[in-house]
Amino acid sequence: MNDRQDVITISSSLEAADLLLNGWPKKRGPSYKLAVMTCLDSFRGKQPPELARQDLIAAAIEAHIYVKTRAIRI
């Protein structure tokens, strides 16, 4: 992700946590730290996936990463 313009699709809390821990740019503020905790907790079943999604988006915005979201219909 560092200065590249990759398109990444995240499909699970585990994928989100992996991105946060292994592919995130150096800009890591409070939203980043919260997103890591929430994504890991969601993977463990302790938080709802939607909360992990919201926190990941907030961390991306904080790091000035463009986020394109789409609604999921169930």
C-alpha positions, -999 to +999 in steps of 0.1 A: +000+000+000+030+023+005+026+050-022+011+025-046-024+027-060-035-009-055-071-018-053-078-041-024-110-060-016-115-070+020-140-098+025-135-107+062-124-094+096-093-116+093-084-101+059-089-066+074-067-074+104-040-089+081-040-057+060-038-035+091-009-055+106+011-063+075+002-038+047-007-006+063+012+027+056+033+042+084+005+067+093-010+049+123-032+070+146-059+063+171-084+050+145-058+025+132-052+011+167-090+008+173-095-009+139-068-035+147-085-044+180-120-044+166-110-065+135-093-091+157-122-091+181-146-096+152-126-125+139-128-141+174-166-135+175-164-108+202-175-079+180-199-077+150-184-076+115-201-043+108-182-026+136-149-039+123-159-026+088-167+008+102-134+010+122-114-001+092-130+026+071-122+052+098-086+041+099-083+044+061-097+079+061-074+088+089-044+075+068-057+094+037-065+062+019-093+064-006-122+041+003-149+029-020-177+010-002-207-007-015-239-019+002-244-055+008-279-068+004-289-099+023 
